[in-house]
Structures are given as structure tokens and as C-alpha cells.
């Protein structure tokens, strides 16, 4: 894919607004590059574009995944590939925007193919996790694939289960699959790489104001609908910032003011981790921008 525009940045940095501006000025389309915004139900709590914004230009891969699915980088990359194969991204500028660094890396560098996991094998290891716990499964992985197990914390349930199901389904270590990288989906020479780096104090203000708006727009109702699905708390969608905090308040385990403050703190911490990752993992081809710089850039 030639002439792609990649816009990365921490949560609440204004990257979605910049992508929308670029898309409107260029007649382009926007592709979600954020792991949480792909889930349905959590429209407000993941800060997905509003219905009015979605109507202004074509948007892809927003809210298309059910929370019961453990969506991953490989699945996202396959979804982008399908958009390309179906001609949905042809003849118009394509703008990738989000805060998930691994998605950008996969887009620009490619990732290894992974084996398809039969439902029976996936269900088996999810059941074993629920019955035995992550530490027990880590001990099994340590016996079956010690090199991989030693790289994982005994509490890292999702990665432990993933390693076991890949080993079970293919007979090969997940490390072997990961060593064989795939091909990038974009032409790096013609692509534009932009990363937003807001001032820390400004970002804190934006995060706090945005969470208050989320509450006004129905974030609590979204958490109620998500909880009603009775999903495993280890599923990625259940770890969206604000879900656990508001769920605890709903259950009477803490007051709503405390839950809201904890969610804001968690968001600030997440934004800091994102900014650190972008600072150290994105190469010199990435142009560093202050949020106010974006509108002045030519498309």
C-alpha cells in the first residue's frame, strides 16, 4: 500500500481529530489502529469516534469485534489485509490512527504467521485456565516449552494460554512461529509517519475532562452491558480502562467518586506507558508533533 499515513499517539492526545481532518481534506479513509476501539459495546469508554464523526468520512475496523473475542495483532493485520484484498482501501488516501504500537509495527514491518487454533483446543485451554489458574498452566508450559515459559510471568494468563494452544495445535513452539516474520502491508518509502507528543500537564487535563464526558455520554451503561455478558475477567475487553473501576463501584466495593478518580489515574498511567513506548520504539522516520501542529500540516 503506497502513500499511507500513520498517526500514533497516547490516549486523549487528539490523534483521531487529526486523522479526521486529514481524511476530509484529502478525501481519504480512516482505519482504526487501536486494540480497544475494535470492540463493540464499549463505544464511549474506548473513545471511539462519534456517530457524527463516523458519518463524515469512511471509517474501518471500529466496533467490529465482540468482547468475547481475544482480539490480537495478528487478527487485526488479517482484517486490514482483507480490506485491501476487497478493494476497500484502493484509490483513496488511507490514514491509520490509534494508540497500539504493536499494530503500527506489524503494519510497517510485518509479523509472523500463526497457526489457526481449532475451537476445541482453544476452549480446552480457556477451561483449564479457569479451573487451574495461570500459575498451574505456567508450570505446564515450563515443562513443555521451558524457553517460552521462562520469558513469561506466572500471572500472565493470556500469553501462557496462547503459547499452550499454539503448541497444542501445531506441535511447534510459539517462539518458532514468531521467528519467521511476515511482510509489511505498507510501502515505507512513500508512507508518512506522525506521532503526537503532547505536553504532560496538557494531556492530564485532556484525560480528566474526557473521562467526565464519557460518564455524561453513558459509560456506566456500557459497563453494565459488558458485565451482563458474564465474560472471563481476563478477556482484553474486560481490561479496558474504566471497566473494573466502575464495575467495582456498581458492586458497592467503592464509591463512585473513588472509582472515577482511579480510572483517571489508570488512564494517565496508560498514556505515560504509551508515550514511553513511542519514544523508544518508533524510529527516526516518525515526525514528532505537538497536538497544535497537526492542522497546519499539508496532506
N, C-alpha and C positions, 0 to 999 in steps of 0.2 A: 504494500500500500504506500503510495507516494504522497508527499506533502501533508502528512498527518500533523496535527497539532496536539501536543501533550501538555496538560496543565495539572500540576500536582500542588499540594499544599496541605497544611494541617487543617483540622476541622474548624469551621467558622471563620476561615481566612478570606472568604469572598471569591473562591475559585469558581463556584458554579455561576455566579453573576458574570464573571469574566468570560466563561465559556459561552453563556447565552449571548453576551454582547458580540463576541467573535462570530458565532453562528448566524446571528441576524445580519451582521454587516457583510458576511461572505456568502450567505445562502447555504450554510453548512448544516451538518447534523452533529448531534452530541451523543457520545457513548459513555455510559456510566463506568467508572473505573474505581469504584468504592465497594468493598465487600458487603457492607451492611445495607447500602441503598438498593441492593438487588433483591432484598426480601420484601414480600408483601406484608400486610398488616401494619408494619412499622413505617408508615408514610411520614408522619410528623416527627417521631422520635429519632429517626435517622437523617432528618433534614433533607429529605428528597425534594426536588423541585415541586412547586405547587401545580395544581391542575392548569392554572392560567399560564404558567411558565412552560409547562409541557406542551401546551397548545401553540406556542409561538414558533417553535422550530421542532423538527423531529428529534425525539429522544429514544434511545435504545438501552435495553438491559436495566431498566428501573422497575422494581417490584414484580419481577417475573419468577421469583423463586419462593416456594412455600417455606415457612420457618422450620418445618420438619426435615428439611434437606440440609446436610452439612456441606454447603457450597464451598468450593475451594478455587485456587488459582487456575488449576487445570481445567475445571469446568467452565470458568469464566472465559478462558482462552478459546475453548471449543465453541462457546457461544459467539464470540467475536468472529471466529473462523466461519461459522455458519452464516453470519450476517454478510460476510464478504462473498462467500460462495453463492448466496441467494441474490447477490447484486444490490443489497440494501445500502451499501456504503460506496457505491460507484458514482462517478461523475459529480460528486459534491465534496467540498472540504469536510474532513472528518476530525472532530475535536474530542479527544479522550480527556475526561476530567474526573478527579477523585483524590482520595487520600490514602489508597492502599499501594504502598511502594512495591510490593511483590507483583502486583498486576502490571505496573509500568515496566518493571524489569522483564517480565515474561513477554510483554508486547514488543520490547525493543531488542531482547536478547534471545528469546525462545526459552522453553523449558522442556524437560524430558517428558516423553510419553509415559503414561502409566497404564497398567492393565485394567481392563474392565473387571469390576468386582461383582460376581453373581449375588443376587439378593440374599440367597441362603447364607452365604459366607458373611456378608455384611451384617445380617440380622443376628447371626451366631455371636459375633464378637461384640455387638452392641448389648446383647443379652448377658454375655459374660462380664462385660464392664459393669452392668447394673447389679449383677449378682455377687461378683467377687471384688469389684473395686479396682482402681487404677494400679495400686501397688502390687496386687497379685498378678495382674496382666503384665506389669513391668517385669516381674520375676520370670514369667513365661517367656517373654521376649528376650530376656537376658540369657536364657538357656538356648533359645532357638536362633537368635541373631544378636550376639553379645556386642558387636561393634556398633550397631544402631542403638541398642538399649543403653549403652554407656554414654551416649550423647543426649539422652532424654532424662528429664526429671521423672521420678516415680509418680508424680502427681499430674503429669502432662497426658491426661487421658486420651484426648483426641489424636495426638501423634502416635501414642502407643497403639491404639486400636488401628490406626491407619497402617502402621508398619506390620502389624499382625495379619490384617486382612490381605495386604499385598503379598506377603509371604505365603499365606494360605492359598490364595487364588493363583499365583504364578509359580510358586516354588523358588522364587528369586528374592533376594533382599531388596528392600526399597532403595537402599544405597546404590545398588547396581542400576536400577531404573533411573535414579536421579543423576547418575554419572553421564548418561547419554543425553546430551542437550538437543532440543529441537531447533527449529528455525524461527527467526523473528518474523512478525507479521507486518512490520513497517520497514520502509526504506529509510535507514538512519540518516543518510546524506541529505535527503530532502525534507526531513522532519524538523519541526520546531519544538524545542524542549523548554518549558517555562515552569518555574517553581515559585510559589508565593511565599515570602518570608515576612510576615507582619511583626511589628514591634510586640514584645511580650505583654506589656501593660495594655496595649490596644486590643490584643487578642483576648485577654482575660475579660475585658469589658464586653466584647462581642459574644463570648461564650455565655456569660451570665445573662445578658439581655436575650440571647436566642433561646436559652432554656426556659426563661419566663414566657416567651412567646409560644414555645412548644406546649407548655401547660395550658395556655389560653386556647390553643388550637385543638386540644383533645388528646394530648399524650397519655393521660391517665386512662382514657377509654381504650386506647391502643394496647396498653399493658394488660388491661382486663381481658381483652380479646385474645391476646397472646397466652396469658395464663390459662384461659379456658381450653386451650388446645392440649394441655397436660403433657408438654414436651419434656424430654430429659433436660435438666438444667445445664448440662454440658454442651448442648447444641449451640452453635455460634450465635444464632438469632437471640437466644436467651441471655447472651452476654452483652447485648447492645447496652451502651451506657444509658442508665436511667431505668432499665427494666428491673433489675434486682432492688434498687433503692425504692422505687415506687411500689413494687410488689411487697417489700417489707413493711412499708407504711400502710398499705391496704390490709395487711395481715395483723396490724396492730403492734408490730415489733419495734416501731419507732414512730415519732411524729412526722407529719408531712414536712414541716419546715426543716427538720434534720435530714430527711430523705432528699429533699431538693438541694440542700447545701452539699450533701455527699455526692450527688450526681454532678453538680457543678465542679466539685473538686476532681472527681474522676475524669471529667471532660478535659479539664486543664492539664491533668497528668497525661492523658492520652495525646493531647495536642503537643505537649512537650516531647513525648516519645517520637511522634511523627516528625516533628521538626528536626530532632536529632538524627533520625534515620535519613531524612532527605539531605541533611547537611553532609553526612559522612558517606552515603551510598550513591548519591547521584553525581555523575561525572561533570567535567568542565563544559560539556555541551549544553548543560542546563543553564538557562538565563535566570538569574535571581531577581525577583521583583518585589517591591513593596505593593500592597493592595491598591494604592492610589496610582501606580504606574501603568496598570493594565489597560485602562481605557484609551490611553494615548498611543498604544502600540498599533502599528499598521497590521492589517490582516493579511 
